[in-house]
Amino acid sequence: MNLIQKYIQETPSQLKEIIKGSQELFRNVVNRNIERIIITGSGTSYHSGTQMQQLMREKSGIVVDAYYPFYITPEFLKGSNAKTLFVGISQGGSSFTTYDAMKVAKSQGCTIASMAGEKNAYIDELADEILTVNIGEEKAGAKTKGYYATKLNLLLLAEYIGLHNGTLNDEIFNQDMQKINETLEVFPDAYESAFSWVNEHKNTLAEVDNIRVVGPGTAYGDVLESALKLLETCRVPVTGYEFNEFIHGIYNAIDDKSTVFFLDDGTEPRLTKMLEVLGQWTNRLYVVDFSKVTNKHKIGYSVQVPSNMQTFIFPLAFQIMASILPELRGVDPSKPKDPKFHMELGSKRYNH
């Protein structure tokens, strides 16, 4: 078992710890009567916000949007922001771009919250509310456990706001907590299903030349994160697309060297036809879903979870691939290509 696999397997127990501490963590922020949430971050942090924003809207009853830090300008935030909560996310807590976006938001009157993966983080310096994500130790360069933990932290923030403002009642809130816990209970089973499939097909998968990850809009954050995990560990070209965006021109680049993975939540009726069409050009087509069907071209997790909880399972197969395939390519997936990269580029205060 390598470091990434160790952290993935720790995920359910770590997320349960986050739930235990959530009431105290969000005790103060819910009393601010927030009417809008803006989430910002880069890489995995941005993907977390993108994936959770719609579910957060449903649970909180307020406007929730995720943006890359470069979107955040004084003009973007023009108007009254007295009831806007601006959440800066940084796994290591030291991203300059996230910090600078938080600084702009603060100057425009937003309430600032930080979500870092460790205490006393650099981005905490600007925060009115420090909402630390209890990730636990995660020293691997390619983050997995932190992605799930940040998504859960965002969801719990929305749940407590919804409970406070009446969007949710106690019964619905408790049902939601039960759904989360039930999903965490089957996480190990889904992991085993995906691990077995990847291990069986690892030699073929390790020969990949270029990869596309495609999925529905409801899983777009997971699509982006899955693509990132493969790219940063396998170190081959990988891109992620929402299904309809893939249709608009991307298919032209598919050839016999291309590998395409589809995340299937059962909502896209054109997937079968898409596989038929792309099958004219490549036989490296794979579907990831929650069924019990597993074969050469399908990874079935063989678990049942509520549709709005699938995000806590969907990326598993790609994270496992990111832990296994690079070693067959002579790469240590837990270590970045250049350990001093962020210091050399001046992109983070600390090199993590």
C-alpha positions in Angstrom: 0.0 0.0 0.0 1.5 3.4 -1.0 0.8 6.7 0.7 -2.1 7.8 -1.6 -3.9 4.5 -1.0 -3.4 4.8 2.7 -5.0 8.3 2.7 -7.9 7.2 0.5 -8.6 4.3 2.9 -8.5 6.7 5.9 -11.2 8.9 4.3 -14.4 7.5 5.9 -13.1 7.7 9.4 -11.7 11.2 8.9 -15.0 12.5 7.4 -16.8 11.1 10.5 -14.5 13.2 12.6 -15.4 16.3 10.6 -19.1 15.6 11.2 -18.5 15.2 15.0 -16.9 18.7 15.2 -19.2 20.5 12.7 -21.7 22.0 15.1 -19.0 23.8 17.1 -17.1 24.7 13.9 -20.1 26.5 12.3 -21.6 27.9 15.5 -20.7 31.5 14.9 -20.9 31.8 11.2 -24.5 30.8 11.0 -25.5 33.7 13.2 -24.2 36.2 10.6 -27.4 35.9 8.6 -25.6 35.2 5.3 -27.5 35.7 2.1 -24.8 34.8 -0.4 -21.7 32.5 -0.4 -18.8 32.9 -2.8 -16.2 30.1 -2.9 -12.7 30.5 -4.3 -9.6 28.4 -4.6 -7.3 26.8 -7.2 -7.0 23.2 -8.3 -8.5 20.7 -5.9 -9.9 23.5 -3.8 -11.8 25.0 -6.7 -13.1 21.6 -7.8 -14.5 21.2 -4.3 -16.5 24.4 -4.5 -17.6 23.7 -8.1 -18.9 20.2 -7.2 -20.7 21.3 -4.1 -22.2 24.7 -5.1 -25.6 23.3 -6.3 -26.2 21.1 -3.3 -25.2 24.0 -1.1 -27.8 26.2 -2.7 -30.4 23.5 -2.1 -29.5 23.0 1.5 -28.8 26.6 2.5 -31.6 28.3 0.5 -29.2 31.1 -0.5 -27.0 32.0 -3.5 -23.8 29.9 -3.7 -21.2 30.2 -6.5 -17.6 29.0 -7.0 -15.0 31.0 -8.9 -11.3 30.8 -9.6 -9.4 33.5 -7.8 -8.6 35.4 -11.0 -12.3 36.2 -11.4 -12.3 38.2 -8.1 -11.9 41.9 -8.8 -13.4 45.0 -7.1 -15.7 45.4 -10.1 -16.9 41.8 -9.8 -17.9 42.5 -6.2 -19.5 45.8 -6.9 -22.5 46.6 -4.7 -23.4 45.7 -1.2 -21.6 42.7 0.3 -22.6 43.1 3.9 -24.3 39.7 3.9 -21.9 37.9 1.6 -19.6 35.2 3.0 -16.5 34.8 0.9 -14.9 31.4 1.5 -11.2 31.0 0.5 -10.1 27.4 0.2 -6.5 26.2 0.2 -5.5 22.7 1.0 -2.1 23.7 2.4 -3.4 27.1 3.5 -0.7 29.1 1.8 -1.9 30.0 -1.7 -1.1 33.5 -2.7 -3.8 33.7 -5.4 -6.5 32.6 -2.9 -5.1 35.0 -0.2 -5.2 37.9 -2.7 -8.7 37.1 -3.8 -9.8 37.1 -0.1 -8.0 40.4 0.4 -10.0 42.0 -2.5 -13.3 40.6 -1.1 -12.5 42.0 2.4 -11.9 45.4 0.9 -15.3 45.2 -0.7 -17.1 44.5 2.5 -17.5 40.7 2.5 -17.3 38.6 5.6 -14.2 36.4 5.0 -14.0 32.7 5.9 -11.0 30.5 5.4 -11.0 26.7 4.8 -7.5 25.4 5.1 -6.4 21.8 5.7 -4.3 22.8 8.7 -4.5 25.2 11.6 -2.8 28.6 11.8 -2.7 28.8 8.0 -1.6 31.8 6.0 -5.1 32.4 4.7 -6.4 32.5 8.2 -4.8 35.9 8.7 -7.6 37.5 6.7 -10.5 35.5 8.0 -13.4 36.7 10.2 -14.4 33.0 10.4 -11.7 30.3 10.5 -13.4 27.1 9.3 -10.5 24.7 9.3 -11.0 21.5 7.4 -10.1 18.6 9.6 -8.2 16.6 7.0 -5.7 14.9 9.2 -2.2 14.1 7.9 -1.9 14.1 4.1 1.7 14.5 3.0 1.2 13.1 -0.5 1.5 15.8 -3.3 -1.7 14.5 -5.0 -4.5 15.2 -2.5 -7.4 12.7 -2.2 -8.6 12.7 1.4 -8.5 16.5 1.4 -10.9 16.7 -1.6 -13.6 14.7 0.2 -13.0 16.5 3.4 -13.3 19.9 1.8 -16.5 18.9 0.0 -18.0 17.7 3.3 -17.0 20.8 5.1 -18.8 22.9 2.5 -21.9 20.8 2.6 -22.0 21.0 6.4 -21.7 24.8 6.3 -24.7 24.9 4.0 -26.6 22.4 6.2 -26.2 24.5 9.3 -27.0 27.7 7.5 -30.2 26.1 6.1 -31.1 24.8 9.6 -30.6 28.3 11.1 -32.6 30.2 8.4 -35.4 27.6 8.2 -34.7 26.2 4.8 -34.2 22.9 6.6 -36.0 21.5 9.6 -34.5 19.2 12.2 -36.0 16.1 10.5 -34.5 16.9 7.1 -31.2 17.9 8.7 -31.0 14.6 10.6 -31.9 12.6 7.4 -29.1 14.3 5.6 -26.6 13.4 8.3 -27.8 9.8 8.1 -27.4 9.8 4.3 -23.8 11.0 4.6 -23.0 8.4 7.2 -24.6 5.6 5.1 -22.5 6.7 2.2 -19.3 6.6 4.3 -20.2 3.0 5.4 -20.2 1.7 1.8 -17.1 3.7 0.9 -14.7 0.8 1.6 -16.8 -1.6 -0.5 -16.7 0.9 -3.5 -12.9 1.2 -2.9 -12.4 -2.5 -3.1 -14.5 -2.8 -6.3 -12.5 -0.1 -8.0 -9.2 -1.3 -6.7 -9.8 -4.8 -8.0 -10.7 -3.4 -11.5 -7.8 -1.1 -11.7 -5.3 -3.7 -10.5 -6.7 -6.2 -13.1 -6.3 -3.8 -16.0 -3.3 -1.7 -14.8 -0.9 -2.8 -17.5 -3.2 -1.7 -20.3 -4.1 1.5 -18.5 -0.4 2.3 -17.8 0.2 2.6 -21.6 -2.2 5.6 -21.9 -1.1 8.4 -24.2 -3.8 11.0 -23.7 -7.0 10.9 -21.6 -10.4 12.6 -21.5 -12.7 12.4 -18.5 -16.3 13.2 -19.3 -19.4 13.4 -17.1 -22.7 15.2 -16.4 -22.9 18.7 -15.1 -23.9 17.4 -11.7 -20.5 15.8 -11.4 -18.4 18.5 -13.1 -16.2 19.2 -10.1 -15.5 15.4 -9.8 -14.7 15.3 -13.5 -12.2 18.1 -13.2 -10.7 16.6 -10.0 -10.4 13.1 -11.6 -8.7 14.6 -14.6 -6.3 16.5 -12.4 -5.4 13.4 -10.3 -4.5 11.4 -13.5 -2.6 14.3 -15.0 -0.4 15.2 -12.0 0.5 11.6 -11.2 0.6 9.8 -14.6 2.1 13.0 -16.2 0.4 12.7 -19.5 -2.1 15.1 -21.1 -5.5 14.8 -19.4 -8.6 17.0 -19.8 -12.0 17.0 -18.2 -15.3 18.0 -19.8 -19.0 18.2 -19.1 -20.8 15.9 -21.5 -22.3 18.6 -23.7 -19.1 20.5 -23.8 -17.3 17.4 -25.0 -19.8 17.2 -27.9 -18.9 20.7 -29.0 -15.8 20.0 -30.9 -13.7 17.9 -28.5 -14.6 14.6 -30.1 -12.6 15.7 -33.2 -9.4 15.0 -31.3 -10.2 11.4 -30.5 -8.1 8.8 -32.3 -6.8 5.3 -31.7 -4.4 6.6 -29.0 -7.1 8.3 -27.0 -8.5 7.0 -23.7 -11.9 8.3 -22.6 -13.6 7.7 -19.2 -17.3 8.5 -18.7 -18.8 9.1 -15.3 -22.3 7.8 -15.6 -25.0 8.7 -13.0 -27.8 7.4 -15.2 -29.0 10.9 -16.3 -27.4 11.0 -19.8 -29.5 9.0 -22.3 -27.0 9.7 -25.1 -24.1 7.8 -23.5 -24.7 4.6 -25.3 -24.7 6.3 -28.7 -21.6 8.3 -27.7 -19.8 5.0 -27.0 -20.9 3.6 -30.3 -19.7 6.7 -32.2 -16.4 7.0 -30.4 -15.8 3.3 -30.8 -15.1 3.9 -34.5 -11.9 5.6 -33.5 -10.7 4.0 -30.2 -11.4 1.0 -28.1 -10.1 2.6 -25.0 -13.5 3.7 -23.7 -14.5 3.2 -20.1 -17.6 3.8 -18.0 -17.6 4.4 -14.3 -21.0 3.9 -12.5 -22.6 2.5 -9.4 -23.9 -0.7 -10.9 -22.8 -4.3 -10.2 -21.6 -4.7 -13.7 -17.9 -4.9 -14.1 -16.1 -5.9 -17.3 -13.2 -4.8 -19.5 -14.8 -1.4 -20.2 -16.9 -0.8 -17.1 -16.1 0.0 -13.5 -19.1 -0.7 -11.4 -18.8 0.4 -7.7 -21.6 -2.1 -6.7 -23.0 0.2 -4.0 -26.2 2.2 -3.6 -26.0 5.8 -2.4 -28.4 8.7 -2.7 -27.8 10.6 -5.9 -26.7 13.8 -4.1 -24.1 11.7 -2.2 -22.5 10.1 -5.2 -19.8 12.7 -5.1 -18.3 11.0 -2.1 -17.7 7.9 -4.2 -17.4 8.9 -7.9 -13.7 10.0 -7.9 -12.5 6.8 -6.2 -11.6 4.9 -9.4 -9.5 7.8 -10.7 -7.7 8.3 -7.4 -6.8 4.6 -7.3 -5.5 4.8 -10.9 -3.5 7.8 -9.8 -1.9 5.7 -7.0 -1.2 2.5 -9.1 -0.5 3.5 -12.7 2.4 6.0 -12.2 4.5 3.4 -10.5 4.3 1.3 -13.6 5.5 4.3 -15.5 8.5 4.8 -13.2 6.9 7.7 -11.2 6.3 8.0 -7.5 2.7 9.4 -7.4 3.0 10.8 -3.9 5.9 13.2 -4.8 5.6 16.2 -7.2 8.0 16.4 -10.2 9.7 19.4 -8.7 9.5 19.5 -4.8 10.5 23.2 -4.8 8.2 24.3 -7.6 5.9 26.6 -5.5 8.9 28.3 -3.9 10.6 28.8 -7.3 7.4 30.2 -8.8 6.4 32.3 -5.8 2.9 30.8 -5.9 2.6 29.8 -2.2 4.0 31.2 1.0 5.1 27.7 2.0 5.9 24.8 -0.4 2.8 22.8 0.2 
